[in-house]
């Protein structure tokens, strides 16, 4: 898989930094990971760090969460989770947590936007057809009512077969 391969470092990333700088970066990343594990979103992490007098951009926080340190931290958490599952005595609990782990580690397939748009268009067209049918029914009912208005006003029969022709000719049905 191409995504698992490490990208070559850019010239700026190849620099040898001082030990104190590396410790500061590691400390910041650890704090970002801790906040992320607590469920904070990126903008919330930025606000929390600002409360702690550490002012970092959202891009820096995103880069920390995508860094190799983050991947190593995630791998360690997964290893610990697998160990905890393996040490559990209750088979039902073991299977439950293993099932959750598999579900979370399995990539989710996102729907294809072209298919979603096609389905939305089909639903819209079907909805318009139903409206057109209802509209046609209302018009035909109105036409029937309009035809029988003179009969209703004069007290004559409303049934078109029983009604006398308008021009005096004999009606054939």
Protein Blocks (a to p, Z undefined) as FASTA:
>chain_A
ZZlpccdddfklmpccdfklmmmmmmmmmmmmmmmmnopafklmmmmmmmnopacdfklm
mmmmmmmklmmmmmmmmmmmmmmmmmpmblmlmmmmmmmmmmmmpccddddfklmmmmmm
mmmmmmmmmmmmmmmmmmmmmmmmmmmmmmmmnopafblklpccfkopacdZZ
